[in-house]
Amino acid sequence: MVCPAPAVPASLPTSAAAPATSDRNEALEEALKRPRPLVLIIEDASESVEAFERALREDGFDCLKAFDGVTGKEYYDRYLPDAVVMDIKPARIPGLTVLRHIKSKDPFAVVVILETRGTERHVLEAFRQGISDSLKKPVDPALLSKTVSSAINRAKTSRTIETISILPNWKGGDVAKNILFDAPVALLHVSPEAKVLFANRRASAVLGVRPATLSGYDIGDFVAPHISENWLNAVFAGSLTPLGYEGEVNLKRGDNGWFTARVNAVDGPGKGEMIIAVRDLTREKFLERELLSSKRLAGLGRVVEGVAHEVRNPLISIGGFARKVEKAVPGGTAEKEFMSIVLSEVERLERMVEDIEGFVEFTNAAHPCNASVDMGQVLGASLEKVAKSHTASQKIKTEFKLGPEIMVFGSKELLEELFTLIIENAYDAMADEGGELDLKLDETGGWARVVVSDTGIGIPESDLDSIFDPFFTSKTRGVGLGLAKAHLIVEDHFGQIKYKSKVDEGTVCTILIPVDRRKVVRKSH
């Protein structure tokens, strides 16, 4: 792919636009002269790049555009931008290769990754290499600009912390104390007795304890009692080594449970003291679980696809011979009735195999979700489809609360299938006794929120964690792929889905889909 030359912002010095003939120091001097922060965008989707550039320029940034990773590396070395926005899989070379190059030049470099479904492993490794943040596509340009701005501010603070000296008992200047207190890294100054002498604002947030209250805490109280003593001994001993201590541990966050953290400790300013940095790994662990789940589903898909293929061939033969026998048997006999049962079960198995093969095909296919979709129309079409076809529709009273028009970024066909599956489940839950179905659509915090409530039989609490697993079902028909497919559709739209339910009271399904915030480009006439 031939990449066009970047549109060099007018505020850049002219020497910066020329080929890179000066060394890094000269490039840095040029960068320091810039009146506006410069953001390098490495992305091959031109429409997205244009939207990002508009939002960034409106917020006071200049922009450079590179449409592949090789060009992105060259532009980074030439212009030394204040931040980089990069697709995790740019054209020509891997995004992680570009990231390693950038971090080798500047460990504090601001890099915001744009991720897509199926890139969880790459994003996890990117976090380990020190990216500032990641956003899932499709990305709201305004959110991207805000994320970049916040990351640049955090990087400035980190650079400042790196250059100042930490004095005993924190008696340094007010500037140093203020910087440390507001630093984006959770920092603790610990006495030889393992008591907290100082904690900054970030440590307070991570550990769930007010800064003033945190002073005097025994850091052993933040770990499980049975490992506290051994862990403290390891941290103190490791802090005295040249490289310091580094390890993972489960820490207590106030009264809100436990979380996994990476703890780094180095020798402190006073004798026997330590400086401890704590990093919350909650998101990284979540990405690890997502990656493992994706691998598990991929493996399951391959097994199921093979089984379905092996079952289909003999099933066709069984069905064919059974139909011939059924036709040859006289009517009104027990044998005729037996063959009818056999054929009915064969047809049920054929539908099951078709459902399984359709699900596997769906999981393997790419689903473009890049159109502007009216959520009200989608919900109306899904509700009408179910109401016309479901046998229990006469027993169910439906209320549909529709607010102002809400547009989302996605696939109309997939969203209609999603809500058809959800509404069908609600109808099934009320099939025997009837009930009330309540649909609500509104917007909250940049999300289109759909709430589907029914007064059906409900879902046992023990089953709620399994309802999105393939082949999990409590129904007498079907193979349990409906909600698994619904979950995949929501993931394709970078949304969220959650069920709450009580047996014999009903179920509430809440779905969030990102609102379409793309700006309309005015055409000149």
KETORLO-351612 format. One line per 8 residues: number of its first residue (from 1); their letters; for each residue x, y, z of C-alpha. Coordinates in steps of 0.02 Angstrom, whole numbers. Layout:
NUM = a = X:Y:Z | ...
END
This chain:
1 = mvcpapav = 0:0:0 | 73:168:-49 | 46:294:90 | 20:477:51 | 138:601:128 | 77:669:293 | -14:832:304 | 116:925:405
9 = paslptsa = 31:1047:525 | 69:1229:492 | 130:1250:671 | 273:1125:645 | 443:1200:607 | 486:1180:423 | 641:1081:466 | 531:949:546
17 = aapatsdr = 444:919:380 | 606:882:292 | 687:709:286 | 761:654:450 | 942:708:436 | 967:779:612 | 996:675:767 | 871:642:905
25 = nealeeal = 925:791:1009 | 892:911:866 | 724:829:835 | 683:848:1019 | 730:1033:1013 | 612:1056:867 | 474:962:960 | 492:1076:1111
33 = krprplvl = 461:1228:1001 | 288:1167:948 | 147:1280:1008 | 21:1137:1005 | 40:953:1054 | 66:838:905 | -28:673:888 | 27:538:764
41 = iiedases = -118:431:701 | -68:260:631 | -227:190:553 | -272:131:378 | -459:172:385 | -462:346:308 | -639:388:368 | -592:352:548
49 = veaferal = -430:450:532 | -524:603:467 | -649:594:611 | -508:575:740 | -412:720:663 | -563:837:670 | -595:798:853 | -411:815:902
57 = redgfdcl = -389:980:810 | -545:1050:893 | -466:1009:1061 | -303:1099:1022 | -194:961:947 | -100:952:782 | -103:786:689 | 5:679:577
65 = kafdgvtg = -66:532:481 | 22:369:439 | -76:233:350 | 39:88:397 | 160:37:535 | 321:62:438 | 277:241:396 | 219:265:575
73 = keyydryl = 391:216:642 | 476:335:522 | 362:480:569 | 385:446:754 | 575:457:739 | 563:611:627 | 435:714:723 | 438:645:903
81 = pdavvmdi = 250:670:928 | 175:701:1099 | 59:552:1078 | 28:407:960 | -143:334:918 | -119:166:834 | -221:20:770 | -161:-136:860
89 = kparipgl = -139:-217:688 | -77:-84:566 | -32:-127:388 | 140:-194:339 | 212:-233:512 | 138:-289:680 | 79:-154:799 | 180:-231:941
97 = tvlrhiks = 338:-206:837 | 297:-22:817 | 257:-9:1002 | 423:-88:1054 | 514:33:940 | 425:183:1016 | 453:125:1195 | 637:92:1160
105 = kdpfavvv = 653:276:1110 | 550:343:1255 | 483:235:1399 | 359:374:1442 | 291:388:1265 | 102:407:1258 | 25:269:1152 | -162:238:1140
113 = iletrgte = -209:74:1055 | -365:46:948 | -421:-133:972 | -545:-246:883 | -627:-410:924 | -503:-554:922 | -352:-446:969 | -361:-476:1157
121 = rhvleafr = -192:-565:1163 | -106:-422:1071 | -188:-290:1182 | -136:-383:1339 | 45:-387:1280 | 31:-202:1234 | -19:-161:1413 | 130:-259:1475
129 = qgisdslk = 241:-153:1362 | 171:6:1438 | 34:79:1328 | -63:223:1403 | -237:158:1362 | -340:60:1237 | -508:94:1154 | -621:-29:1064
137 = kpvdpall = -675:8:887 | -786:91:834 | -711:235:934 | -801:396:977 | -682:532:913 | -723:645:1062 | -681:504:1183 | -519:472:1089
145 = sktvssai = -467:655:1106 | -508:654:1292 | -410:493:1317 | -258:563:1227 | -263:724:1329 | -275:629:1493 | -132:512:1443 | -19:659:1397
153 = nraktsrt = -50:739:1567 | -11:575:1657 | 149:555:1558 | 206:731:1603 | 181:691:1787 | 276:527:1771 | 422:615:1687 | 428:743:1827
161 = ietisilp = 425:608:1961 | 571:524:1876 | 677:682:1892 | 646:729:2074 | 729:664:2231 | 624:583:2368 | 683:652:2536 | 671:562:2706
169 = nwkggdva = 502:586:2793 | 440:679:2639 | 516:845:2696 | 553:897:2518 | 485:1051:2436 | 299:1080:2419 | 310:1057:2231 | 387:885:2249
177 = knilfdap = 257:832:2377 | 114:895:2270 | 180:805:2118 | 199:642:2213 | 29:658:2293 | -58:684:2126 | 49:559:2030 | -46:433:1921
185 = vallhvsp = 51:290:2003 | -1:220:2173 | 148:259:2288 | 176:211:2471 | 319:258:2586 | 335:117:2714 | 428:113:2879 | 540:-32:2938
193 = eakvlfan = 391:-89:3043 | 285:-102:2883 | 182:51:2928 | 127:174:2794 | 216:341:2818 | 146:421:2661 | 19:374:2529 | -29:474:2375
201 = rrasavlg = -201:501:2302 | -187:357:2178 | -138:234:2316 | -291:289:2412 | -403:254:2262 | -323:86:2224 | -329:24:2404 | -499:100:2444
209 = vrpatlsg = -440:198:2598 | -434:388:2621 | -256:459:2612 | -262:532:2788 | -327:367:2858 | -203:265:2758 | -56:341:2851 | -10:222:2992
217 = ydigdfva = -87:67:2910 | 10:-94:2918 | 32:-145:2736 | 16:-326:2790 | -168:-289:2823 | -196:-274:2636 | -150:-455:2601 | -227:-617:2662
225 = phisenwl = -175:-658:2843 | -102:-828:2801 | 27:-753:2680 | 54:-584:2763 | 215:-622:2858 | 302:-717:2718 | 250:-588:2589 | 316:-442:2692
233 = navfagsl = 481:-531:2720 | 498:-560:2532 | 456:-378:2491 | 580:-307:2618 | 717:-425:2562 | 684:-393:2378 | 684:-204:2401 | 867:-212:2455
241 = tplgyege = 924:-297:2295 | 986:-194:2146 | 829:-228:2045 | 709:-216:2192 | 557:-325:2224 | 424:-363:2093 | 279:-483:2108 | 91:-510:2097
249 = vnlkrgdn = -21:-523:2248 | -206:-511:2290 | -238:-351:2388 | -391:-295:2483 | -481:-140:2418 | -565:-66:2571 | -730:-156:2597 | -753:-193:2411
257 = gwftarvn = -668:-361:2399 | -501:-411:2325 | -404:-371:2167 | -243:-431:2087 | -99:-307:2090 | 81:-297:2034 | 190:-231:2175 | 361:-153:2150
265 = avdgpgkg = 469:-106:2299 | 639:-21:2311 | 748:34:2454 | 679:190:2537 | 759:356:2587 | 778:304:2770 | 862:152:2844 | 751:-2:2825
273 = emiiavrd = 616:97:2733 | 535:54:2566 | 452:143:2423 | 312:35:2353 | 219:59:2189 | 54:-34:2164 | -27:-65:1994 | -204:-132:1981
281 = ltrekfle = -205:-279:1859 | -394:-299:1855 | -408:-251:1671 | -260:-356:1618 | -330:-508:1709 | -498:-476:1626 | -412:-474:1455 | -322:-635:1500
289 = rellsskr = -488:-718:1543 | -565:-653:1382 | -419:-725:1284 | -435:-894:1370 | -622:-892:1340 | -596:-852:1156 | -471:-995:1139 | -590:-1113:1229
297 = laglgrvv = -735:-1064:1116 | -626:-1081:961 | -574:-1255:1014 | -752:-1302:1056 | -808:-1236:887 | -685:-1349:795 | -740:-1501:895 | -925:-1464:871
305 = egvahevr = -902:-1432:686 | -819:-1602:667 | -953:-1691:767 | -1093:-1607:670 | -1012:-1658:506 | -992:-1840:564 | -1173:-1846:626 | -1250:-1768:471
313 = nplisigg = -1198:-1904:347 | -1269:-2055:441 | -1420:-1951:490 | -1461:-1922:307 | -1452:-2110:276 | -1558:-2151:429 | -1689:-2022:380 | -1696:-2083:200
321 = farkveka = -1720:-2267:246 | -1843:-2223:385 | -1952:-2127:261 | -1953:-2274:141 | -2002:-2395:280 | -2136:-2276:344 | -2215:-2268:170 | -2212:-2458:153
329 = vpggtaek = -2297:-2491:321 | -2489:-2497:317 | -2580:-2355:402 | -2663:-2379:571 | -2533:-2502:633 | -2415:-2488:782 | -2268:-2500:661 | -2333:-2346:568
337 = efmsivls = -2341:-2249:731 | -2166:-2307:780 | -2094:-2250:614 | -2179:-2081:631 | -2090:-2059:798 | -1924:-2109:720 | -1946:-1984:579 | -1995:-1847:701
345 = everlerm = -1836:-1876:802 | -1730:-1882:645 | -1801:-1714:590 | -1765:-1643:763 | -1584:-1702:751 | -1570:-1629:575 | -1627:-1459:640 | -1504:-1474:784
353 = vediegfv = -1359:-1509:665 | -1412:-1362:555 | -1416:-1248:709 | -1244:-1306:764 | -1167:-1284:591 | -1248:-1113:576 | -1178:-1060:745 | -1002:-1119:701
361 = eftnaahp = -1012:-1030:534 | -1069:-871:623 | -925:-876:748 | -798:-896:608 | -866:-759:494 | -826:-574:494 | -975:-463:529 | -966:-284:466
369 = cnasvdmg = -1048:-172:596 | -1017:-1:521 | -1187:67:472 | -1293:197:559 | -1443:104:632 | -1604:169:709 | -1628:69:870 | -1813:107:882
377 = qvlgasle = -1845:33:710 | -1741:-121:752 | -1836:-154:913 | -2004:-126:828 | -1962:-248:688 | -1899:-381:811 | -2053:-366:922 | -2171:-377:773
385 = kvakshta = -2082:-531:707 | -2095:-625:872 | -2273:-569:908 | -2332:-635:738 | -2246:-804:751 | -2249:-853:935 | -2392:-965:995 | -2404:-874:1163
393 = sqkiktef = -2425:-699:1090 | -2611:-692:1134 | -2571:-720:1319 | -2441:-583:1333 | -2470:-397:1360 | -2331:-291:1285 | -2279:-113:1327 | -2149:-29:1217
401 = klgpeimv = -2076:135:1283 | -1981:224:1147 | -1889:388:1179 | -1811:507:1052 | -1725:435:899 | -1565:345:947 | -1439:295:814 | -1303:166:844
409 = fgskelle = -1152:109:745 | -1182:-70:690 | -1272:-197:581 | -1461:-183:563 | -1480:-368:521 | -1376:-428:669 | -1461:-311:792 | -1633:-369:733
417 = elftliie = -1576:-550:758 | -1509:-505:931 | -1671:-429:994 | -1776:-563:911 | -1679:-693:1013 | -1699:-593:1175 | -1886:-561:1149 | -1916:-744:1099
425 = naydamad = -1836:-799:1263 | -1950:-682:1358 | -2103:-751:1267 | -2046:-929:1301 | -2033:-890:1487 | -2217:-834:1488 | -2285:-965:1367 | -2384:-1065:1496
433 = eggeldlk = -2461:-933:1609 | -2447:-777:1502 | -2382:-613:1574 | -2315:-441:1535 | -2171:-391:1422 | -2095:-219:1446 | -1972:-144:1319 | -1882:19:1355
441 = ldetggwa = -1759:113:1246 | -1660:265:1305 | -1485:340:1299 | -1366:348:1445 | -1184:403:1447 | -1152:375:1262 | -1243:207:1258 | -1409:156:1184
449 = rvvvsdtg = -1490:58:1326 | -1623:-73:1293 | -1710:-154:1441 | -1819:-308:1408 | -1921:-361:1561 | -2040:-508:1577 | -2146:-583:1715 | -2106:-762:1668
457 = igipesdl = -2038:-912:1762 | -1867:-834:1792 | -1692:-908:1792 | -1614:-994:1943 | -1470:-893:2016 | -1355:-1043:1994 | -1385:-1039:1805 | -1355:-853:1774
465 = dsifdpff = -1166:-873:1752 | -1192:-1007:1618 | -1332:-937:1509 | -1211:-872:1376 | -1116:-1037:1363 | -1146:-1134:1202 | -1262:-1284:1225 | -1324:-1227:1396
473 = tsktrgvg = -1514:-1234:1400 | -1656:-1266:1520 | -1784:-1286:1380 | -1852:-1448:1313 | -1817:-1393:1134 | -1666:-1315:1049 | -1482:-1342:1081 | -1441:-1190:1188
481 = lglakahl = -1357:-1080:1058 | -1476:-929:1058 | -1400:-829:1200 | -1224:-882:1152 | -1256:-805:981 | -1337:-651:1061 | -1181:-627:1167 | -1070:-636:1011
489 = ivedhfgq = -1177:-507:921 | -1164:-388:1070 | -975:-414:1071 | -967:-376:885 | -1048:-208:926 | -930:-178:1074 | -1080:-176:1188 | -1132:-256:1352
497 = ikykskvd = -1270:-378:1400 | -1327:-425:1574 | -1468:-531:1646 | -1552:-516:1816 | -1684:-640:1866 | -1785:-714:2008 | -1875:-880:1996 | -2064:-860:1978
505 = egtvctil = -2047:-670:1970 | -1970:-635:1801 | -1813:-582:1709 | -1734:-417:1659 | -1610:-411:1514 | -1510:-250:1491 | -1412:-219:1331 | -1297:-71:1298
513 = ipvdrrkv = -1238:-26:1123 | -1123:123:1087 | -1214:272:1012 | -1160:328:838 | -1071:494:866 | -991:514:697 | -999:691:633 | -1092:724:472
521 = vrksh = -975:797:343 | -1056:944:257 | -1046:939:68 | -1015:1099:-26 | -1135:1140:-165
END
